[in-house]
Amino acid sequence: MSGSTGENLFARKVLDRTQLILDIFAQRARSREGRLQIELAQLQYLLPRLTRMWHHLSRQTGGIGTRGPGETQLEVDRRRVQERIARLERDLEAVRKTRTIQRESRKRHQWPVAAVVGYTNAGKSTLLNLLTGADVVTENKLFATLDPTTRSFVLPNKQRVLLTDTVGFLRKLPHTLIESFKATLEEVSEADLLIHIVDLSHPRVDEQMEAVDGVIKELDAFGKQTLIVFNKIDNLPNRELAESYTKRFPGSVAISARTGEGVNKLVGALENALSSWRLRSRFRIPSNESALIAEIHRVGHVVELRYEGSDAVIVAHVPPHLEQKLADYAVRD
């Protein structure tokens, strides 16, 4: 059934899944950046559908004036949308450059960055508020957070970590949204550690975890060191479910971000996951090993990179699994 047919039949506006998601995002956007991203996604979704929307006005509109002879109303609208898209993309490129400068500033401090990711409404903002005392809006609704918030948190071992809240993921997240939110989602691909928050009380928890993994892959962040946190255990009728999931995913923890239960275990797991970031390693890698060098950039925290002859000399903080893989290239000071 087409949108217009459905609207005629039910006397109500009919939205497809993508339009509904975009509509919810538009209601949640608070910052200028968020509004720019939403408008861009809406226009990118609209552009290929203009032909269908304007089929009843596609006759020639000849005449003299602002439109040349033979130009159709469809062509006018398409050009206007394309011009607006180009302007929004320029504005968001400026946002992306600003974020890059901010990330470079963080790297100079050599503080690890942990991106809090998860399905929408999994409790990411609640956890960030609990750990850091931030005041991120927390509501029991989809996509309550669109604008990333970064806060500093000091672990018991005095290790400082920057925690970044991110937009909630969704199963089959529309590609136009991923493209439009790249400036924001780069926080995920540039993070040193991912904290994957999972709503364990949801009946489709496994599907939601797979959906998050799918978006992480699309962002080229899959394979990063990840701490899985099963949230909302206070909503479980049977706590054995939490035990079975933590056994199934070694190294994970089960908590309630709302009540604070299990948060000490989370802090301990976070401290353990980031222990390797307190140490810097030096590697000498043949420059033709481009895939390996790219992996260090993707899942590690590069402090220094220089080329000596045919080798790349890299100083970086890397997670344990990658350090083992790079053992043959390690340079002892």
KOLRO-654537 format. One record per atom (N, C-alpha, C, O): residue in three letters; x, y, z. Coordinates in steps of 0.02 Angstrom, whole numbers, plus 50000, padded with zeros to 5 digits. Example, Ala and Ser with C-alpha at 12.3 -4.5 7.8 and 13.67 -1.06 7.14 Angstrom:
2
ALA506604971650390ALA506154977550390ALA506604983550390ALA507124983450423SER506424988850354SER506844994750357SER506455000250394SER506705005750402
//
This chain:
333
MET500424994050000MET500005000050000MET500445006250000MET500905006750041SER500325010949955SER500715017049953SER500505021750009SER499965020950038GLY500935026750024GLY500775031450077GLY500135035250063GLY499715035950107SER500055037650000SER499455041549984SER498825037349988SER498305039750011THR498865030949966THR498285026549969THR498085025250042THR497505025550059GLY498605023950084GLY498465022750154GLY498165028850188GLY497715028250229GLU498415034850171GLU498155040950201GLU497435042150181GLU497025044450221ASN497265040550117ASN496575041350094ASN496115036450130ASN495545038050147LEU496375030350141LEU495955025050171LEU495825026350244LEU495265025650268PHE496355028350281PHE496295029250354PHE496195036450376PHE496075037850435ALA496235041150329ALA496175048250345ALA496695050250398ALA496555054450441ARG497275047250394ARG497835048650440ARG498485048850400ARG498535045750347LYS498965052450427LYS499625052550395LYS499955045750403LYS499955042850458VAL500225042950348VAL500545036450349VAL501295037250340VAL501525040450293LEU501685034450386LEU502415034850383LEU502705027850375LEU502445023050404ASP503255027350337ASP503605020950337ASP504105021050395ASP504155026050431ARG504465015550404ARG504905014850463ARG505425020350466ARG505535023250519THR505745021850409THR506265026950408THR505975033750424THR506275037550462GLN505395035450396GLN505085041950410GLN504925042550484GLN505005047950513LEU504685037050514LEU504525037250585LEU505145038550628LEU505125042650674ILE505695035150611ILE506315036150649ILE506555043350641ILE506755046450690LEU506535045850579LEU506745052850567LEU506305057750605LEU506545062850630ASP505655056250608ASP505185060650643ASP505345060850718ASP505335066150749ILE505505054950747ILE505685054650818ILE506335058450830ILE506395062250878PHE506825057450786PHE507465060950792PHE507355068450790PHE507655072150829ALA506925070750745ALA506805077950737ALA506515080950802ALA506675086550820GLN506095077050837GLN505805079450900GLN506325079650955GLN506265083751001ARG506835075350952ARG507325074851006ARG507915079650997ARG508255081351046ALA508035081950935ALA508625086050922ALA508605092650962ALA508115096350958ARG509125093951000ARG509155099951041ARG509685104851016ARG509565110951014SER510265102350999SER510815106750979SER510755108450904SER510395105250866ARG511125113650885ARG511145115450814ARG511425109750773ARG511185108350718GLU511945106450799GLU512235100750763GLU511715095250752GLU511665092550697GLY511345093650804GLY510835088450798GLY510305090250747GLY510095085950707ARG510095096550747ARG509585098550698ARG509855098350627ARG509495096550581LEU510485100350618LEU510795099950551LEU510815092750527LEU510655091350469GLN511005088150571GLN511065081150552GLN510385078250533GLN510335074450484ILE509875079950571ILE509205077450557ILE508945080150491ILE508665076450451GLU509025086650480GLU508785089650417GLU509135086450357GLU508825085150306LEU509785085150364LEU510155082050310LEU509885075050296LEU509775073250238ALA509765071250349ALA509505064450340ALA508815064650307ALA508655060550264GLN508395069350328GLN507725069950299GLN507755071650225GLN507385068750185LEU508185076250206LEU508245078250136LEU508545072650093LEU508335071650036GLN509035069050121GLN509335063550084GLN508815058050073GLN508835054550022TYR508365057250121TYR507835052250113TYR507315054750062TYR507035050850023LEU507185061250063LEU506675064150019LEU506875064349946LEU506465062949902LEU507505065949932LEU507725067449864LEU507535062049813LEU507225063749763PRO507695055649824PRO507515050649773PRO506765049349768PRO506535045849723ARG506365052049815ARG505645050849815ARG505245056649787ARG504635056449784LEU505595061949766LEU505255067849740LEU504845066149677LEU504295068749667THR505115061749635THR504775060049573THR504075057449587THR503595059449555ARG504025052949637ARG503375050049654ARG502915055349683ARG502315055349670MET503195059849724MET502785064849757MET502515070049708MET501975072849719TRP502905071249654TRP502715076649609TRP502445073949542TRP502425077649493HIS502245067549541HIS502035064749476HIS501425068549448HIS501335068949388HIS501025071449495HIS500435074949471HIS500595082049448HIS500165085449420LEU501225084349459LEU501425091049436LEU501995090749386LEU502335095649374SER502095084849357SER502685083949314SER502565086549242SER502995085649199ARG502005089749231ARG501905092649164ARG502375098549153ARG502615101449202GLN502495100349093GLN502945106049078GLN502645112549104GLN502045113749099THR503075116749132THR502825122949161THR503095129049125THR503115134449154GLY503305128349062GLY503585133649019GLY503525140749046GLY503345141649104GLY503645145549007GLY503565152449026GLY504215156049034GLY504755153149026ILE504165162349049ILE504745166649055ILE504795169049127ILE504295170449159GLY505395169549151GLY505485171849221GLY506025167849255GLY506545166349226THR505895166049318THR506405162649358THR506565155749332THR507125153349341ARG506085152349301ARG506205145649274ARG506265146049199ARG505875149549166GLY506745142349171GLY506835142249099GLY506285138349065GLY505955134249098PRO506175139449002PRO505655135748965PRO505765128248969PRO506325125748960GLY505235124748984GLY505265117448985GLY505485114549051GLY505485108449059GLU505665118749100GLU505875116049165GLU505255114049205GLU504775117849207THR505265108249234THR504685105949272THR504745107949345THR505285109549370GLN504175107849379GLN504175109349451GLN504605104349488GLN504935106049537LEU504605098149465LEU505015092949496LEU505755094949493LEU506115094249543GLU505985097349437GLU506685099149429GLU506865105049475GLU507415105249503VAL506405109749482VAL506525115449526VAL506615113049598VAL507085115049632ASP506155108749620ASP506185106349689ASP506805102149700ASP507125102549753ARG506975097949651ARG507565093749658ARG508195098049665ARG508635096549706ARG508235103349625ARG508815107649629ARG508865111149697ARG509405111749726ARG508285113449722ARG508285116749787ARG508505112049843ARG508875113949888VAL508265105849841VAL508455100849892VAL509205099449888VAL509535098949939GLN509465098649827GLN510175097249818GLN510605102949844GLN511125101849874GLU510375109049832GLU510755114949856GLU510755115049932GLU511265116549963ARG510195113549963ARG510145113550036ARG510585107850065ARG510905108850117ILE510575102050033ILE510995096450056ILE511725098450054ILE512095097050102ALA511935101650000ALA512635103649994ALA512825108550049ALA513375108250077ARG512365113150066ARG512505118050119ARG512555114650187ARG513005116150226LEU512105109950200LEU512115106250264LEU512755102150270LEU513055101850324GLU512965099050216GLU513575095050217GLU514185099350232GLU514645097250267ARG514195105550205ARG514745110150221ARG514755112050295ARG515275112250327ASP514155113450321ASP514105115250392ASP514335109450437ASP514685110450487LEU514135103250419LEU514315097550460LEU515045095750452LEU515345092850498GLU515345097350396GLU516065096350387GLU516445100850435GLU516965098950462ALA516185106850446ALA516495111350495ALA516435108450565ALA516895108950606VAL515865105350580VAL515775102050645VAL516275096350653VAL516575095550706ARG516365092550599ARG516825086950602ARG517545089350615ARG517915086150653LYS517735094850584LYS518405097550595LYS518495099750668LYS519025098750698THR517975102750696THR518005104850766THR518085098850811THR518475099050859ARG517725093450797ARG517785087350838ARG518485084350832ARG518755081850881THR518765084750772THR519445082150763THR519945086050806THR520385083050837ILE519865092550808ILE520305096750850ILE520225094850924ILE520715094450961GLN519595093750944GLN519465091951014GLN519785085151030GLN520075084351084ARG519745080450983ARG520045073850996ARG520805074350999ARG521115070951040GLU521095078450957GLU521825079350959GLU522035082251026GLU522565080551053SER521625086751053SER521775089551119SER521765084251172SER522185084151217ARG521275079651168ARG521235074251216ARG521845069651211ARG522115067451262LYS522065068351150LYS522635063951140LYS523265066851170LYS523705063151194ARG523315073451169ARG523915076551199ARG523945075151274ARG524485074751303HIS523355074551304HIS523335072851375HIS523455065351386HIS523575063051441GLN523405061451331GLN523495054251332GLN523005050851379GLN523175045951413TRP522385053351381TRP521865050151419TRP521475045551373TRP521275047651319PRO521355039351393PRO520945034851351PRO520225037251348PRO519965040151396VAL519915036051291VAL519215037951281VAL518795031651274VAL518945027351233ALA518275031251314ALA517805025551311ALA517135028051285ALA516825032451315ALA516905025251229ALA516255027151202ALA515725022351228ALA515795016251223VAL515205025151257VAL514655021151284VAL514155020051227VAL513825024751205VAL514095013851204VAL513655012351148VAL513125007351170VAL513185004251222GLY512605006751130GLY512075002051146GLY511445003551108GLY511385008651075TYR510974998851112TYR510334999851079TYR509975005651113TYR510095007151171THR509535008851076THR509175014451104THR508785012351167THR508485007051168ASN508805016651217ASN508455015551281ASN508755009851323ASN508415006851364ALA509395008451313ALA509725003151352ALA509975005751419ALA510135001751464GLY510025012351428GLY510245015151491GLY510925018351489GLY511255019051541LYS511145020451430LYS511825023351423LYS511885029851462LYS512365030751500SER511415034351453SER511455040851487SER511385040051562SER511715043751600THR510975035451584THR510895034251656THR511565032051686THR511745034251741LEU511915027751651LEU512565025451675LEU513075031151677LEU513445031851725LEU513085035251624LEU513555040851622LEU513425045551680LEU513885047951712ASN512785046951694ASN512615051351749ASN512835048351816ASN513085051851859LEU512745041851824LEU512925038451886LEU513675038751899LEU513885040151955LEU514075037451847LEU514795037251855LEU515115044151862LEU515575044951902THR514865048951825THR515215055351820THR514845061251851THR515115066751857GLY514215060151871GLY513825065651898GLY513595070451844GLY513415076151859ALA513605068151781ALA513375072351726ALA512615073251731ALA512285069951772ASP512355077751691ASP511635079051693ASP511315077751625ASP510895081651602VAL511525072351593VAL511255070551528VAL510525068551536VAL510345064951583VAL510105070851490VAL509385069251494VAL509285061751491VAL509555058451447THR508905059051539THR508745051951539THR507995051151541THR507665053151588GLU507725048151489GLU507005047051485GLU506875040151456GLU507275037451418ASN506315037251477ASN506135030651453ASN505795031051385ASN505195029751378LYS506195033051335LYS505925033651268LYS506495033051218LYS507085033551236LEU506325031851155LEU506825030751103LEU507215037151089LEU506935042651087PHE507875036351080PHE508315041651057PHE508275047951101PHE508245053551075ALA508265047051168ALA508255052851212ALA508905056851205ALA508915062851216THR509455053451185THR510095056851176THR510285056851102THR510365051551072LEU510355062851074LEU510605063451005LEU511285066751003LEU511685065450957ASP511425070951052ASP512055074651052ASP512555071351100ASP512385070351159PRO513145069551077PRO513635066151120PRO513865070651178PRO513975076551169THR513935067551236THR514175071151295THR514795067551320THR514785061451329THR515335071251332THR515955068251357THR516105070951427THR516095076951439ARG516225066251473ARG516375068051542ARG516985064251566ARG517125058751542SER517355067251612SER517945064151640SER517765059851701SER517335061751740PHE518105054151707PHE517995049651764PHE518665046951787PHE519065044551746VAL518795047351852VAL519425044951879VAL519315038251914VAL518915037851961LEU519665033151891LEU519605026451920LEU519975026151987LEU520385030452002PRO519835021052028PRO520175020352092PRO520935020252088PRO521285022352134ASN521215017752031ASN521945017552024ASN522225024151997ASN522805024451976LYS521805029351998LYS521995036151976LYS522035036951901LYS522245042151876GLN521845031751864GLN521825032351791GLN521215036551771GLN520655035051790ARG521335041851734ARG520785045951709ARG520545043351642ARG520955041651599VAL519895042951633VAL519605040651570VAL519055045551551VAL518685048051593LEU518995046851486LEU518455051051460LEU517885046551435LEU517995042351391LEU517295047451462LEU516715043451443LEU516275047651397LEU516085053251414THR516105044951339THR515695048551290THR515045044851278THR515045039051258ASP514495048151292ASP513825045451278ASP513695046151203ASP513915051051173THR513335041451174THR513205041751101THR512465040651087THR512085038451130VAL512275042251026VAL511585041151004VAL511435033651006VAL511865029550989GLY510825031851026GLY510625024851029GLY510605021650961GLY510385024750913PHE510835015450957PHE510815011850894PHE510135008450885PHE509715008450931LEU510025005750826LEU509385002850810LEU509484997350758LEU509934997750716ARG509054992350761ARG509084987050710ARG508924990050642ARG508444993750633LYS509354988350592LYS509284990950525LYS509244998550525LYS508795001450495LEU509715001750559LEU509745009050562LEU509795011750491LEU510245009750454PRO509345016150471PRO509345018750402PRO510025021650383PRO510335025350422HIS510265019950324HIS510925022050302HIS510985029650300HIS511515032450314THR510435033050283THR510455040450281THR510615043250350THR510945048450356LEU510385039850403LEU510535042250470LEU511275041250487LEU511585045650515ILE511545035450469ILE512255034150482ILE512685039250446ILE513165041850474GLU512515040750384GLU512885045650345GLU512835052650377GLU513335056050384SER512225054550396SER512115061250424SER512445062050492SER512665067550509PHE512465056650531PHE512725057050599PHE513465055050603PHE513715053550657LYS513805054950546LYS514505052850547LYS514935057250593LYS515385054850627ALA514785063750593ALA515175068250636ALA515105066250709ALA515585066750748THR514515063950728THR514395061650797THR514665054650807THR514995053250858LEU514525050150760LEU514705043150769LEU515455041950762LEU515695036550779GLU515825047050737GLU516545046350736GLU516825045450806GLU517375042750815GLU516455047650857GLU516665046750926GLU516735039250941GLU517145037350983VAL516335035150907VAL516385027850917VAL517005025050882VAL517385021250913SER517105026950819SER517665024250782SER518335026750808SER518845023450798GLU518345032550842GLU518965035250867GLU519105033350940GLU519635034850966ALA518625030150973ALA518705028451044ALA519225022951054ALA519365019051008ASP519525022851113ASP520015017751131ASP519675011451157ASP519935005951151LEU519085012251186LEU518715006751217LEU517975007851205LEU517735013551209LEU517605002551192LEU516875003051186LEU516564999851248LEU516754994251268ILE516095003351278ILE515695000451333ILE515004999251304ILE514605003851294HIS514854992851292HIS514224990951260HIS513704989651314HIS513724984551348ILE513224994251321ILE512694993551370ILE512114989651339ILE511874991351285VAL511894984551374VAL511364980051348VAL510784979951398VAL510884979051458ASP510174980951373ASP509584980351415ASP509414972951422ASP509084970051378LEU509634969951477LEU509534962751485LEU508804960851498LEU508614955051491SER508404965751517SER507694964351532SER507274964251468SER506684962451471HIS507564966251412HIS507174966551350HIS507084959551322HIS507554955551322PRO506484957851298PRO506364951051272PRO506754949251210PRO506834943351193ARG507024954351174ARG507404952951112ARG508124955251121ARG508424958351077VAL508404953751179VAL509074956151197VAL509604953851147VAL510044957751130ASP509574947651124ASP510074945251077ASP510044948851010ASP510564950550981GLU509444950250986GLU509364953950923GLU509644961050931GLU509954963650884GLN509534964050988GLN509784970850999GLN510544970951001GLN510864975550974MET510844965851032MET511584965451034MET511864964750963MET512364967850946GLU511544960550923GLU511764959550853GLU511694966050813GLU512114967550771ALA511154969750826ALA511044976050790ALA511594981050806ALA511844984450761VAL511794981450869VAL512334986050889VAL512984983950857VAL513354988150831ASP513134977450857ASP513744974950824ASP513734976750750ASP514264978350721GLY513144976450718GLY513094978050647GLY513274985250633GLY513624986750584VAL513034989850675VAL513184996950666VAL513924998250679VAL514245002150644ILE514204994950730ILE514914995750746ILE515344993450687ILE515844996650671LYS515144988050654LYS515504985750594LYS515464990950539LYS515964992350506GLU514874993850530GLU514784998850476GLU515215005050490GLU515415008550443LEU515345006350554LEU515755012050572LEU516495010350573LEU516915014450591ASP516665004250552ASP517355001850550ASP517675002050620ASP518265003550627ALA517275000450671ALA517525000350739ALA517504993450769ALA517664992450828PHE517304988450729PHE517244981650755PHE517944978850768PHE518404979850728GLY518024975450824GLY518684972850843GLY519014976950897GLY519524974850926LYS518724982850911LYS518994986850967LYS518874983251033LYS518404979351039GLN519304984551081GLN519204981751147GLN518524983951173GLN518364989951172THR518114979151195THR517424980651214THR517264977551282THR517404971751294LEU516964981551325LEU516714979151389LEU515954978851384LEU515634984051374ILE515664972851390ILE514944972051386ILE514644972751456ILE514864969451503VAL514144977151461VAL513814978551526VAL513074976951519VAL512714980351483PHE512854971751554PHE512144969851553PHE511774974051605PHE511894973251665ASN511324978351582ASN510984983251625ASN510274981051641ASN510004976351611LYS509974984451687LYS509274983651708LYS509134976951740LYS508604973951730ILE509624974451779ILE509504967951813ILE508964968751867ILE508684963751889ASP508824974951887ASP508284976051936ASP507604974551907ASP507114973851943ASN507564974151839ASN506934972651806ASN506844965251791ASN506334963251763LEU507334961151809LEU507304954051793LEU506884950251844LEU506964951251904PRO506434945851820PRO506054941751868PRO506494936251898PRO506354933651952ASN507034934551861ASN507474929151884ASN508204931151872ASN508404932251815ARG508594931751925ARG509284934051919ARG509744928851886ARG510304930451868GLU509504922751879GLU509904917651845GLU510054919551773GLU510564917451744LEU509614923551744LEU509734925751675LEU510364929851670LEU510764929151624ALA510474934351719ALA511084938451720ALA511694934051725ALA512194935251691GLU511664928951767GLU512234924451777GLU512394920651712GLU512974919651695SER511874918451677SER511984914651616SER512304918951562SER512724916551523TYR512114925451558TYR512394929851507TYR513114931751524TYR513524932251478THR513264932951587THR513964934651604THR514424928751593THR515014929651579LYS514164922651601LYS514564916651585LYS514664916051510LYS515194914051486ARG514144917651473ARG514174917051400ARG514644922151370ARG514944920951317PHE514704927951403PHE515154933251378PHE515674934651432PHE515574939051474PRO516224930951432PRO516744931751483PRO516994938951487PRO517104942251436GLY517084941351548GLY517324948151558GLY516764953251564GLY516894959051581SER516144951251550SER515584955851555SER515354956551627SER515544952551670VAL514954961651640VAL514674962751707VAL513934964051702VAL513694966251650ALA513574962751757ALA512854964051759ALA512714969351812ALA512954968751869ILE512334974451794ILE512224980051840ILE511504982651834ILE511114980551792SER511354987351879SER510764991451871SER510994998651876SER511175001051931ALA511005002251821ALA511235009251821ALA510745013651859ALA510925018951883ARG510115011251865ARG509615015251901ARG509715014851976ARG509655019952010THR509855008852003THR509925008052076THR510655008252099THR510785009352158GLY511115007252052GLY511825007152071GLY512085000252086GLY512684999352100GLU511664995252084GLU511874988352099GLU512384985952047GLU512274986751987GLY512934983152071GLY513444980352027GLY513924985351996GLY514374983451959VAL513844991852012VAL514264996951980VAL514994996352003VAL515444997851964ASN515104994052066ASN515794993052088ASN516154987852045ASN516744988552030LYS515784982552026LYS516064977551981LYS516224980551913LYS516734979051882LEU515784984951889LEU515894988251825LEU516524992451828LEU516934992251782VAL516604996351881VAL517195000651888VAL517834996451889VAL518334998251860GLY517794990651925GLY518374986151926GLY518534983351857GLY519114982851839ALA518014981451820ALA518114978851752ALA518394984151706ALA518814982751664LEU518154990351714LEU518404995851674LEU519134997351690LEU519534998651645GLU519304997051753GLU519994998051774GLU520444992651744GLU521004994151722ASN520204986551745ASN520594981051717ASN520664981751641ASN521204980551614ALA520124983651607ALA520134984351534ALA520614989851512ALA520924989351459LEU520674995051553LEU521095000751535LEU521795000451564LEU522195005051554SER521954995051600SER522614994651631SER523174994951580SER523704997751593SER523054992151521SER523574992151469SER523704999151442SER524245000451414TRP523215003651449TRP523305010451422TRP523775014651465TRP523965020151445ARG523955012151523ARG524425015651565ARG525145014551540ARG525605018151560LEU525235009551497LEU525895007951472LEU525935009551398LEU525465008351360ARG526505012251376ARG526605013751305ARG527085008551277ARG527565006551310SER526955006551216SER527385001851182SER527645004951118SER527315009151087ARG528245002751098ARG528545005251036ARG528614999450988ARG528834994051007PHE528425000550925PHE528444995250875PHE528794997850812PHE528725003650793ARG529174993450781ARG529474994950715ARG529174989950665ARG529284983950669ILE528794992750619ILE528414988450573ILE528574990350501ILE528564996350484PRO528744985450458PRO528864986950388PRO528264990750358PRO527694988850369SER528404996050321SER527865000250296SER527404996550247SER526854998850234ASN527644990850220ASN527194987150175ASN526674983050214ASN526224980250184GLU526734982850281GLU526234979550323GLU525674984650338GLU525524986050396SER525374987250285SER524894992750293SER524274990650333SER524004994650371ALA524064984350325ALA523464982050361ALA523594982050436ALA523154983850476LEU524194980050456LEU524364979750527LEU524414986850556LEU524194988150612ILE524714991350518ILE524764998350540ILE524075001450547ILE523935005150594ALA523644999850500ALA522955002450502ALA522584999750563ALA522185003250594GLU522724993450581GLU522394990450640GLU522614993850705GLU522204994750751ILE523244995750708ILE523484999350768ILE523115005950775ILE522915007850830HIS523015009350719HIS522645015650721HIS521915014450740HIS521615018450775ARG521635008850716ARG520925007550726ARG520765005550797ARG520265007850826VAL521165001250827VAL520994998650894VAL521475000950948VAL521364999551007GLY522005004550929GLY522485006950978GLY522445014550985GLY522005017750957HIS522905017251024HIS522935024451036HIS523645026651018HIS524105026051058VAL523725029250957VAL524385030950931VAL524615037550960VAL524275042650954VAL525205037450992VAL525505043351022VAL525995046650974VAL526035052750970GLU526365042450937GLU526875045050892GLU526945040350832GLU526915034250840LEU527035043250774LEU527155039250713LEU527675042850670LEU527595048750654ARG528205039350653ARG528705042150607ARG528975036450564ARG528925030550582TYR529255038250507TYR529525033250461TYR530285033850459TYR530565039250452GLU530605028050466GLU531335027650462GLU531495022550407GLU531425016550417GLY531715025050351GLY531845020650294GLY531205017350271GLY530715020650256SER531205010650270SER530615006950247SER530185004650306SER529735000450297ASP530315007250366ASP529935005150425ASP529525010950454ASP529715016750449ALA528965009150484ALA528575013850523ALA528725012550597ALA528655006950621VAL528925017750632VAL529055017250704VAL528455020350740VAL528315026350732ILE528115016250778ILE527485018450810ILE527535017750885ILE527725012450911VAL527365023050921VAL527295022850993VAL526545023151007VAL526205027850985ALA526285018151042ALA525565017851051ALA525365014051115ALA525755010051141HIS524775015551138HIS524455011451189HIS524015006551150HIS523615008551108VAL524085000151164VAL523684995251127VAL523384990251177VAL523694988851229PRO522794987651162PRO522484982651207PRO522894976151206PRO523274974951160PRO522824972051258PRO523234965951266PRO523234961351205PRO523764958751186HIS522644960251174HIS522624955451119HIS523034957851060HIS523334953851024LEU523054964451049LEU523444967050994LEU524194967251011LEU524614966250968GLU524344968351074GLU525054968351096GLU525364961551084GLU525944961051064GLN524984956251096GLN525224949451083GLN525354948451008GLN525844945350988LYS524904951050968LYS524964950350896LYS525574954150869LYS525864952250818LEU525774959550904LEU526324963750882LEU526984962050916LEU527474965650909ALA526994956650953ALA527584954850994ALA528224954650953ALA528754956850976ASP528194952150891ASP528794951550850ASP529054958350826ASP529624958850803TYR528634963450831TYR528834970050806TYR529004974850863TYR529174980650851ALA528954972450925ALA529074976750983ALA529814978950987ALA530264974950972VAL529924985151006VAL530584987951014VAL530694989151088VAL530314992851120ARG531194986051117ARG531324986751188ARG531754992951199ARG532284993751168ASP531524997451243ASP531905003551258ASP532525001951299ASP532905006351317
//
